[in-house]
Amino acid sequence: MPRRTFWKGYLKLSLVTCPVTMTPATTESERVRFHTLNRQTGNRVMSQYVDAVSGKAVKEEDEVKGYPRGEDDFVILEDEELDALALESTRTIDIETFVPRAEIGWLWYDKPHYLAPDDKIGEEAFGVIREAMAATGTVGIARLVLYRREHAVMLEPRGKGIVVWTLRGGEEVRAEKDYFGGLGKARPDAKLLKLVTTLIDERTKDWDEKMVDDPVQDRLVEIIEMKKKGKKPARKKAEVADEAPAGNVISIMDALKRSIAAEKKR
């Protein structure tokens, strides 16, 4: 299947430039999607913006973006004004800085994209930049306009290519000290720690993509195929969830020992 191009431009490091293409690394196109229908007619239901006061439909050309500055008071921003904010970085990924790979926590990662050279001539320059980052354990930081806004992006070498991650802004990542700061600093009991480590060892496996399969998605596909054939899908009995324990009846030590014994039997 031919590779679909989402973005074309240039990768630049100082005076070294090469043409590149970029494609989102993830997709939701395989997910089961539904349309909302009118049960009476079977026709699709269409959504439409309406004026909050008059209740009348708003034409597409009359829709504008507004930033609230008070109750029922907005600063209106036209599309041309938004598009003109960061035009310089729309077609060039200019690597400004390099950062040790381990210093950027995964909380900052937003959307991944595959970056590849666009022609044979550019492969050498692309490969040199990629291998140099891999050898030094660094990632590149640049800025780029994607999805109608400018993002900080991280370039990470991966195999024969580079993964470009859009990064979340500082205002999007909450400070962990606000949530973990009040937790106790005491270290857990050494015996308990050893038992949990044993339990982890028993459950450790190599990564497999099947670990993130969605059984609900698979069941939906089965139901849809049966209904296409005019068959009525069998209803599964709802499983009763285990009741939460009323209190800490069993000690953590006993619970861990029983868990390890169960793992060995399994």
Residue pairs with C-beta under 8 A, 6 or more apart in sequence:
3 21
3 23
4 23
5 21
5 22
5 23
6 21
6 22
6 23
6 24
6 113
7 21
7 22
7 23
7 113
7 146
8 19
8 20
8 21
8 22
8 91
8 118
9 19
9 20
9 22
9 90
9 91
9 92
9 93
10 17
10 18
10 19
10 20
10 91
10 92
10 93
11 17
11 18
11 19
11 20
11 93
11 95
11 115
11 125
11 126
11 129
11 162
12 92
12 93
12 94
12 95
13 94
13 95
13 129
13 140
16 125
16 128
16 129
17 125
18 117
18 118
18 121
18 122
18 123
18 125
18 126
19 117
19 118
19 119
19 122
20 93
20 115
20 116
20 117
20 118
20 122
20 126
21 115
21 116
21 117
21 118
22 113
22 114
22 115
22 116
22 164
23 113
23 114
24 111
24 112
24 113
24 114
25 112
25 113
25 114
25 163
26 111
26 112
31 217
32 217
32 220
32 221
32 224
35 44
35 45
36 44
36 45
37 43
37 44
37 45
38 44
38 45
48 57
48 58
49 57
49 58
49 63
50 56
50 57
50 58
51 57
51 58
64 76
64 77
64 78
65 76
65 77
65 79
65 82
66 74
66 75
66 76
66 77
67 74
67 75
67 77
68 74
69 75
82 148
83 148
85 150
86 143
86 145
86 149
86 150
87 145
89 142
89 143
89 144
89 145
89 150
90 144
90 145
93 115
93 142
93 144
93 153
93 155
93 164
94 142
94 143
95 129
95 140
95 141
95 142
95 155
96 141
96 142
96 143
97 140
97 141
98 133
98 136
98 138
98 139
98 140
98 141
99 138
99 139
99 141
99 154
100 137
100 138
101 137
101 138
101 139
101 156
102 137
104 139
104 154
104 167
107 168
107 173
108 154
108 167
108 168
108 173
109 154
109 165
109 167
109 168
110 151
110 165
110 166
110 167
110 168
111 165
111 166
112 163
112 164
112 165
113 163
113 164
113 165
113 166
114 161
114 162
114 163
114 164
115 155
115 161
115 162
115 163
115 164
116 126
116 161
116 162
117 123
117 125
117 126
117 127
126 162
129 140
129 162
130 157
130 160
130 161
130 162
131 157
133 139
133 140
133 155
133 156
133 157
133 162
134 157
139 154
139 155
139 156
139 157
140 154
140 155
141 152
141 153
141 154
141 155
142 152
142 153
142 155
143 150
143 151
143 152
143 153
144 150
144 151
144 153
144 164
144 166
145 151
146 153
146 166
147 166
151 166
151 167
152 166
152 167
152 169
153 164
153 165
153 166
153 167
154 164
154 165
154 167
155 162
155 163
155 164
156 162
156 163
156 164
156 165
191 253
192 252
192 253
192 256
195 253
195 256
195 257
195 260
196 256
198 260
199 256
199 259
199 260
199 263
202 260
202 263
202 264
203 263
222 233
223 233
226 232
226 233
227 233
250 258
